[in-house]
């Protein structure tokens, strides 16, 4: 840390102050001034899942399975659950100490990630430009642009997984930089690079981490090539980095891979995955929010010009980052351009992801790094001779913006065209910023002065904060405590008061409950908004959004939230009424709901899940009397069902449940529980096979008599992953301790 100077301390302090200013409305203790993140995926996906994590970890349990959404899902395997992401575990621990989980807890986690990102980006750029006299200034500007430009301050805070996966770029990059700084490769830094990349994967947005992985492999290759360290070094370092990355995140990675192949995501075609920016979005490089609600390509006009300075002067490493920016921009257009078509079948992993506009992650970060290099460059007095070309570009931009502003103003005022009103304000704002930057840059280039540099920094902050701070698309003017009630709404409470206390049941919460709020209120919902949904379960549950008696029967639904007051397909009674964000709703109780566990004495055997679905398409199929199995049950069933029999769930927990059965004849126990790898069954303590029913659910063959059936979720993928992660984290801790001990010993010898 000898390179850390007093100027660095000042810059880091300023970054902290800037962060406080940007998020002051979230941090203020004055309720009337508070703002908070908008509801949507932030609340419905991440706050809800976070609440379930909190509850389970607070009780000393690992949340392997979640019965409260999607008809049941492997929570450990859902990437966006981020079950073992270290900062999330810290948030849960602090929430436990401060009174419980809340909307604000996750909100604070998100904004502290922004602070961490700005500090890590400062560290990376500072090391990248260490020999440059303007390094501190450039690193400060780059950190501001990276943390507060249109990408990171737009939708990533609302999609917390994107934000938290993205912030590990600079730490991974600086580790690779340090490994390749000298002519001989420093292998110890590979461990940090792999660990940082692994933490990104644990954060829960695989697409962002996938971008980051390819970027860091390219960065590693570029740096090794620049230092002439050879292909053997690159391959060895890449393999070691990959081993550390996979070992770090294996505890969730292995279950996630197992889950992904059974979800609906791989079945999405090219059209569904190819969406990206329309070409007109490039206008948002200089006109933020002129095309869409968010402006992820916007890094600010001064940052663009400073990036041009770095490119024009061919500064060290600038060629790499401009290539990354261009590739990211081309990729962000998705299927709108030939670039994505060309790569789709050849780049490993590309076909798994939709939303190609998220490649703006690469564009924004690359331009921020280039802007930092350019900012460092303009601090040089010798740069005066190159001022004319840059100032001419700025004058040209001023002319273009003047024409846009004038045309939009005329269209708004003279032609009375209201659609020109927003673009008029945007154009005039960009025009003012460009004019101010022209004046300040001209001053600096003609007569280099510290005041000019300070004012340029202030202008960069002013521009980005004006566009992004407290933006309507990200924030509401209410406190976090008013966003979402952790307590159930009246209509949900009415259902809870009416519900049986022992027997497990499900609800259809498409209206009234919604999103993943089943996880928030511990209500077993067949719906959910997690992007990963078991393929066959989704086929049944979403065959009809409003009137779905087949899903209600198979998944043991007892209550339905609906805008309808009655159904022709099933008999229900309305037990409560209320409202949700879309209007008036009714709470129905099904008059004769299917029990979670029931004994059946007739079997139809099919050879595939598709065949089972074909049988289920027959609305006259007797679901209460017959069960559809994928394989023979290897048990002889009676010619007809006996008069008396019972199957009672005596205990129901997320990862295990017991059923007491009593049957005078051999039977099939049909369970309204999804069939998924890792679930194991015992009959009176002896292991038995789990049968696949209806192409999606679970069944057990039951012999005559009284028996206890127990199902337990104990996935091998989790156990293997946990061992690999424990070994990896342990070895990294030993390595860090050894390096720290050597550093302390070396300092003692030098002193």
Secondary structure as UniProt FT lines:
FT   TURN            2..3
FT   HELIX           6..22
FT   HELIX           24..27
FT   HELIX           31..33
FT   STRAND          36..37
FT   HELIX           42..47
FT   HELIX           48..58
FT   TURN            59..60
FT   TURN            67..68
FT   TURN            70..71
FT   HELIX           75..77
FT   HELIX           79..81
FT   TURN            83..84
FT   HELIX           86..98
FT   HELIX           103..128
FT   TURN            129..131
FT   TURN            133..134
FT   HELIX           135..148
FT   TURN            150..158
FT   HELIX           160..166
FT   TURN            167..168
FT   HELIX           169..179
FT   HELIX           188..202
FT   TURN            203..204
FT   HELIX           206..226
FT   TURN            227..228
FT   HELIX           231..260
FT   TURN            261..262
FT   HELIX           265..267
FT   HELIX           270..273
FT   HELIX           279..285
FT   TURN            288..289
FT   TURN            296..297
FT   HELIX           301..312
FT   TURN            313..314
FT   TURN            316..317
FT   HELIX           318..332
FT   HELIX           334..336
FT   HELIX           338..343
FT   TURN            344..346
FT   TURN            348..349
FT   HELIX           350..352
FT   HELIX           356..359
FT   HELIX           360..377
FT   TURN            378..379
FT   HELIX           381..386
FT   HELIX           387..413
FT   TURN            418..419
FT   HELIX           420..446
FT   HELIX           450..468
FT   TURN            469..470
FT   TURN            472..474
FT   STRAND          475..476
FT   HELIX           480..482
FT   HELIX           490..498
FT   STRAND          506..508
FT   TURN            510..513
FT   TURN            515..516
FT   HELIX           517..521
FT   HELIX           535..541
FT   HELIX           549..554
FT   TURN            555..556
FT   STRAND          557..562
FT   STRAND          572..580
FT   TURN            581..582
FT   STRAND          583..590
FT   TURN            591..592
FT   STRAND          597..600
FT   STRAND          603..605
FT   HELIX           609..616
FT   TURN            619..620
FT   TURN            623..625
FT   STRAND          627..629
FT   STRAND          645..653
FT   TURN            654..655
FT   STRAND          656..663
FT   STRAND          667..674
FT   TURN            677..678
FT   STRAND          679..683
FT   TURN            684..685
FT   STRAND          686..688
FT   STRAND          691..693
FT   TURN            694..696
FT   STRAND          697..702
FT   STRAND          705..713
FT   HELIX           716..750
//
